[in-house]
Amino acid sequence: MNATAPTWAQAPAVKATLKWFNVEKGHGFVVLDHDKSDVFLHLTILKRAGIESLGDGARLLCKLKKGAYGPYVAEIVSVLKPGIRPVCIKKDRVAGTVRWYDTRKEYGFITADDGGKDIFVTRKYLTNLGLEGLVEGTRVIATVRATHNGRQAVDLEITQHPLSEGVQYQRANKKAAG
């Protein structure tokens, strides 16, 4: 190693562009301006910097460290440009009522109690609860993230089942199907 070259911990902040970031996976990559290399970026670094949303092509000033698998972003000094179609990094929990759900299309909407836009929900997140669908009127608490299309549920908690006669939840019963 060259004695005049700074170590990763002492290196000055560098400019980078967000290549991609997947909120659900909790990580992404930035491309460094000076050498165009890809550098790992973890969700905890964004949270530590107080960043709540970031979009494609966001410009960052960051400090790097060398890890076992190569360099990674260790600190965000500042967001120079938020990028296009910013995605909310922060997830909120919002109470609401299922407005409708179509089992054939495998999606539906929840009317939020906070007065904000409806929350989009897909079957993908219902399978974690053992459900194939939702019934209108069901009370839920949704863990929500903002997307460029609006709010989307990434997790659900059923808080109150509708008690009207004939209403049943369509629980996935793998034993009965087999």
Backbone torsions as a table, in degrees:
resi	resn	phi	psi	omega
1	MET	NA	139.4	178.6
2	ASN	-68.8	128.8	-176.1
3	ALA	-65.4	-24.1	-179.0
4	THR	-87.7	-13.5	-179.9
5	ALA	-75.6	135.6	179.7
6	PRO	-71.2	150.8	174.1
7	THR	-74.1	166.4	-179.5
8	TRP	-58.4	-41.6	-177.6
9	ALA	-67.2	-29.5	-178.3
10	GLN	-95.2	-6.7	-175.5
11	ALA	-62.2	146.4	177.5
12	PRO	-71.1	164.2	177.0
13	ALA	-63.8	144.7	-179.4
14	VAL	-122.7	154.4	177.1
15	LYS	-87.6	142.8	-179.4
16	ALA	-148.3	160.1	177.6
17	THR	-118.1	133.9	178.0
18	LEU	-65.8	121.2	178.3
19	LYS	-83.0	-52.3	174.3
20	TRP	-163.0	156.7	176.3
21	PHE	-147.9	129.2	178.8
22	ASN	-110.5	107.9	-176.9
23	VAL	-61.3	-41.5	-178.1
24	GLU	-64.1	-38.0	177.9
25	LYS	-81.7	-22.8	176.4
26	GLY	83.1	21.0	178.6
27	HIS	-158.2	170.7	177.9
28	GLY	-169.0	-162.3	-178.7
29	PHE	-138.7	147.7	171.1
30	VAL	-114.8	157.3	176.1
31	VAL	-111.2	124.2	-179.3
32	LEU	-73.3	138.9	179.6
33	ASP	-64.1	-42.9	-170.2
34	HIS	-73.7	-27.7	-179.3
35	ASP	-137.6	4.6	176.5
36	LYS	61.7	20.7	178.0
37	SER	-83.5	152.4	176.6
38	ASP	-84.1	137.0	179.7
39	VAL	-132.2	133.9	-178.0
40	PHE	-66.0	139.5	177.0
41	LEU	-132.1	121.9	-179.0
42	HIS	-100.8	149.1	-179.8
43	LEU	-54.6	-37.6	-177.7
44	THR	-61.5	-31.0	178.8
45	ILE	-68.2	-40.5	177.5
46	LEU	-65.2	-44.2	179.7
47	LYS	-63.4	-42.7	179.7
48	ARG	-59.9	-33.1	-179.9
49	ALA	-84.1	-2.9	-179.8
50	GLY	76.5	19.8	-179.1
51	ILE	-83.5	125.2	-178.4
52	GLU	-104.0	-18.8	177.1
53	SER	-151.8	149.7	-178.2
54	LEU	-151.2	138.9	-177.8
55	GLY	-117.9	169.1	177.2
56	ASP	-53.3	134.1	177.5
57	GLY	77.5	10.7	178.7
58	ALA	-56.4	143.4	179.1
59	ARG	-104.7	128.2	-175.5
60	LEU	-126.2	151.2	168.7
61	LEU	-111.3	117.4	-172.1
62	CYS	-139.8	160.7	175.4
63	LYS	-108.5	143.6	-176.0
64	LEU	-112.6	158.2	170.6
65	LYS	-135.2	159.0	178.1
66	LYS	-96.4	124.9	178.5
67	GLY	-110.9	-178.1	-179.1
68	ALA	-60.9	-29.0	-177.3
69	TYR	-109.4	15.2	-179.8
70	GLY	118.3	-174.5	-177.4
71	PRO	-69.6	152.5	175.2
72	TYR	-143.6	157.2	177.0
73	VAL	-74.4	121.0	-179.2
74	ALA	-100.7	-22.3	-178.1
75	GLU	-157.6	138.2	171.2
76	ILE	-98.5	115.5	179.1
77	VAL	-77.7	-44.6	176.3
78	SER	-163.1	158.3	173.3
79	VAL	-97.0	115.0	-178.5
80	LEU	-81.0	-34.3	178.7
81	LYS	-151.7	130.9	-175.6
82	PRO	-72.2	-14.6	-178.8
83	GLY	87.6	180.0	-179.3
84	ILE	-98.9	150.5	-178.6
85	ARG	48.2	58.2	-178.7
86	PRO	-56.4	137.2	177.7
87	VAL	-106.0	135.1	-179.7
88	CYS	-69.2	125.5	176.9
89	ILE	-80.3	-37.4	-178.0
90	LYS	-76.9	138.7	176.8
91	LYS	-110.7	136.1	179.7
92	ASP	-111.2	154.6	173.1
93	ARG	-103.9	126.7	-175.0
94	VAL	-130.7	129.3	175.7
95	ALA	-81.7	150.2	178.7
96	GLY	-172.8	-174.6	-178.3
97	THR	-127.4	135.7	178.1
98	VAL	-64.3	119.5	178.4
99	ARG	-80.2	-49.4	174.3
100	TRP	-162.7	157.3	176.6
101	TYR	-148.7	129.1	-179.7
102	ASP	-106.8	111.5	-177.6
103	THR	-66.8	-28.8	178.1
104	ARG	-69.8	-42.4	-179.6
105	LYS	-83.5	-16.4	177.9
106	GLU	64.2	36.2	172.9
107	TYR	-155.3	167.5	178.7
108	GLY	-168.6	-167.1	-177.2
109	PHE	-136.4	147.7	177.7
110	ILE	-115.2	130.6	174.4
111	THR	-83.4	120.1	-175.1
112	ALA	-81.1	139.9	177.7
113	ASP	-70.7	-19.4	-177.1
114	ASP	-79.6	0.6	178.1
115	GLY	81.6	-1.9	178.3
116	GLY	-77.0	-175.0	179.2
117	LYS	-61.6	154.0	177.1
118	ASP	-58.0	156.7	-178.2
119	ILE	-106.1	124.6	178.3
120	PHE	-78.5	136.0	178.7
121	VAL	-134.3	136.3	178.3
122	THR	-116.5	164.0	-179.4
123	ARG	-60.8	-29.3	-178.8
124	LYS	-48.6	-41.5	-176.6
125	TYR	-87.6	-12.9	177.9
126	LEU	-80.5	-28.9	-178.2
127	THR	-62.2	-28.4	175.9
128	ASN	-62.4	-26.5	179.2
129	LEU	-94.2	-1.1	-176.8
130	GLY	76.7	24.7	-178.9
131	LEU	-111.1	146.7	174.0
132	GLU	-99.8	-15.1	-178.6
133	GLY	-167.1	-178.7	177.9
134	LEU	-126.7	156.2	179.2
135	VAL	-108.6	137.2	177.4
136	GLU	-51.8	136.4	178.5
137	GLY	94.0	-9.0	179.1
138	THR	-67.0	132.0	176.9
139	ARG	-87.5	134.1	-177.2
140	VAL	-139.2	161.5	164.9
141	ILE	-118.6	120.2	-176.8
142	ALA	-106.3	134.8	167.8
143	THR	-85.3	121.0	-167.5
144	VAL	-119.8	142.1	169.6
145	ARG	-125.5	148.9	178.5
146	ALA	-85.3	135.9	175.1
147	THR	-123.3	173.3	178.3
148	HIS	-66.6	-15.1	177.9
149	ASN	-97.0	-5.1	-177.0
150	GLY	128.8	-161.9	-177.1
151	ARG	-86.5	142.4	-179.8
152	GLN	-134.5	135.7	176.9
153	ALA	-76.8	131.6	175.6
154	VAL	-113.1	-5.3	173.7
155	ASP	-163.7	151.5	-179.2
156	LEU	-134.5	147.1	171.3
157	GLU	-127.9	122.5	178.7
158	ILE	-80.7	123.5	-178.2
159	THR	-105.9	-25.7	179.3
160	GLN	-154.4	124.0	177.1
161	HIS	-84.4	142.7	173.9
162	PRO	-63.6	139.0	-175.3
163	LEU	-102.1	6.5	-178.7
164	SER	-67.4	151.2	-177.3
165	GLU	-61.8	136.9	175.6
166	GLY	86.0	-4.5	180.0
167	VAL	-87.5	122.7	179.2
168	GLN	-131.6	146.0	173.5
169	TYR	-82.5	143.0	-178.1
170	GLN	-91.1	77.0	-179.1
171	ARG	-71.6	137.0	176.1
172	ALA	-71.4	120.5	-179.7
173	ASN	-119.8	90.6	-176.0
174	LYS	-66.3	-32.0	179.6
175	LYS	-66.7	-41.2	-178.9
176	ALA	-69.5	-33.3	-178.7
177	ALA	-73.4	-26.2	-175.2
178	GLY	-88.0	NA	NA
